[in-house]
């Protein structure tokens, strides 16, 4: 299949639904082989999508896919998942860490076991997945590590309400910036990507309320931006905290109304950690 990612292999965590699924489908449409990695091995009664259903959607687009059940808190399972990807496709060119946990509670209220979970899935898993993938990324001629994490906005209004969650997401950004420098000589680009507006996903709807769906964009905008980054030459962009709309504008795109979840709806809501 021809496309900007033709012949490349992309490994995506949290790929069974939402943004992860959308990135998988966009990467497939661009010609990539896709490893669909997530915990969702069987159907959920309320949430559509499993690793198997997304893998089938990828194949229907004419691309190759492998479905991998993965708990990103399990180091051994991560290594096995990367090995399975290499066995299936013979290479690995990009890692997208989309798996995430969110709980918008203040420090005084959040239980430590919940913080441990959020930290493990957000920050720690990014490092674990990137390290496991490193040997394969080193031999790719267009290697990327991309994670869903925000710019480092230190305005106190983003710190007080839910600092436990915030610190795990900022930790991902700091980790990515550090890996970008550590791995610069290896020819591996490391960046983060964050939506400018709220994105209509089941996780966001559950945490902030269904009313935000009318003021949100569809996951397709994040997927389009992610694949634009993954298609860029190694070293062209690295160590950056990128915003989806800015990525697409820099590539000449000006029509963003098509991404609205509710065309003609109320004013879009900015995402967390975004001021304007």
N, C-alpha and C positions, 0 to 999 in steps of 0.2 A: 504494500500500500504506500503510495506517495504521500509526502507530507513533511513538515518541518522536523518531525521526530522519527522519520522513517528509519527502521533498523535499530532504534534505540530501545533500551529496556528501562522501564520506570517502576519502582517499588513504592507503593503507597500504603501507609498505615491508616486505619480508620476509614477504609475505602468501601464499606458496605452500604453507606447511605450519605445523604447530605453533600457537603463540599467534596469529601473524598471520592464519592461515586462520580460526581460531576467531573473532577479532574481525571479520573480513570477514563471516562467516556471521551473527554476532549483529547487526552493523550492518544487514545486508540484511533480517533478520527484523524489525528496527525501522523499516524503510522507507527506508533510505538507498540512494543510488547508490554503488557501490564501485569504486574503481580498485585493481586487484590488481597491485602492483608488486614484482617480485623477479627474481633471476637465473634461476630455474628455469623455463626455457622448454620443455625437453624432459624426459621421464621419466628418473628416476634408478633404476638397478637395485636399490638398497637402500632408498631413501627415497621414499615415495609423495607425490604431489602436484606439480602445476605451476601456473603462473599461469592456464593455460587450464582445468585441471580445477576450480580454485577458482572461476573466473569462471562456469563452467557450474553449479556448485553454488549460487552466488548467484542466477543466473537461475532455477533451479528453485524458489527461494523466492519468486519473483515480483518480484525487484528487478532493476535494471539494473547491468551490470558491464562493465568494460573491462580486458583483460589487457595489461600493459605489462612487457616485459623491461627490467630496470633493474639496472645496477651502480651502487650508491650512491657509489662512489669517483669516478665520472665526472660532473663538473659539467654538461657539455653535455647528457648523457643525462638528468640530473635536470630540467633546464629543459624539455627536449622532453617528458618524462613529464608534467610539470605542464601544459604546453600541450595535450597530448593529452587530459588529463582535462577541461580547460576546454572544449575543442572537443566532447567527447562529451556533457558534462552541463551546460555553460553556467555552472558555478559550482564553487566549492570552499569547503567549510565547516570541514573538519577534516583535519589531517595526523597520522598515527600512525606514528612512527618505531620500528618493531619489528625491523628488520634489525639483526643483531648478530653479533659474533665473540667467541668465548671461548677462552681458553687459560690454564689455571690452573697457571702455572709461576712460580717466583721470578725476580727480576730477573737474577741471575747466570747463569741457565740459558736464559732466553728470548732468541732471536735478535732483533736489531734489526729485521730485515725483517718478522718476525712481529708485533712491537710496532707497526710502521708500519701493518700491515694492520688490526690490532685498533683502533687509533686512528682510522684512516680510516673504517672501517665503523661504529664506535660514535659517537665524539665529533664528528668532522669532518662526517660525513654528516648528523647532526642539524642542524647549522648550515646546511649547503648546501641541504638540503631545505626547511627553514623559510624561508630567504631567498628561494628560488625561488617558494615559495607565497605569500609576503607580499602581493604586489599583489592576489591574489584573496581572501585572508583579510581584508584591510582592508575589503572591501566586503560581507562576510558579516555578518549580524546575530547570528550565534552561532558565532564563530570559535574554534577550539581547535587547539593543538599539544600532542600527548601523546607522550612517549617512554618506553620501557621502561628505567628507570634507578632505582637504589636511594636510600634516604635516606642522608644523609652520616654514616655511623657511623665515628667516628675512633678507635674502640678499636683498639689496636695489633695485636690478634690478626687483624684483617681487613686489615692493611697488610703484615705480614711475608710471608705465604705466596705471594702472587701480586699484588704491587703493580702490575706493568705493566697487568694487566687491570683491577684496582681503580681505578686513576687514570683510565682511559678511561671507566668507568661513572660515577665521581664527577664527572668532567668534564662528562658529559651533564647531571647534576643541577645543577651550578653554572651551566652554560650556560642551562638551562631557567629557573632562578631569575632569572638576569640578563635573559633575553628577556622574562620576565613583567613585569619593571619597565620595560624599554625600550619594550615594546609595550602597556603598560597603557592609555595614552591612545588607542590604536588600537582598543580593544575586542577584543583577542585574549587569550584565556586560555591560559597555558602551564604545564603540569604534567608530573610524572613519575609513573609507576606501577610498582609492584614487588610480586611475590607474597610473601605471608607464609611460605608453605611452598614446598618444591620442586615444580616442575611437570613432569609426565611428558611430555617432548618428546624427539625424536630427538637434539637437540643436547645436552641435559642427560644423557641416557643414555650418549652417547658420551664425554662429558667426565668424569662422576663415577661412572659404573657403573650397570649395569642393576638392581642391588639396590635403588637408591633409588626405582625405579618403584612398589614396594609402599608406600613411605612418602611418596608424592607425591599431589598433586591433579591433576585434569585441566585443560587450558587454559581450559575454559569459565568458571572462576571469574575469571580475568583478563579475559576477553572481556566478561563481565557487568559487571565494575567499570569497564572502559574505556568501554563504551557509556553507563553511568550518568553518567560524567564528561562525555562528549561531548554528552549530552542536557541538561546543566545550563546555565542562563543564563550568558552571557558575563560574566565578572567575579565571579561567585559564588564560584568557586574558582580561584585562580591563584597561581603561585609556590610550589606545594606539592609535597612529595615524598610521594606517597600510597601506601598499602598496600591491596591488593585487598580483603582481608577487612574492613578498617576502613571502606572506601568503602561496601561493601554493608551493614555493620551500621548505618552512619549513615542508611541508607535503609530501615531496619526489617527487614532480613533476618537471620534467626537460625539457619536450617538450612544447615549447611555440609557435613554428611556426604554429601550428594548429589554433591559435587564430588570425593570420594575416588576415586583411580584404582583402589584395591583396597579395596572396601567390607569392613569388618571386619578390615582388615589391621593391621600394627603401628603404633606411634605415628608421627604425621607428622613429617617432617624439616623444620626451618626452612630457609629459603633463605639464600643468602649475604647477609651484611651485616645480618641480622635477629637480634636477641638474644632476643626473647620475643614 
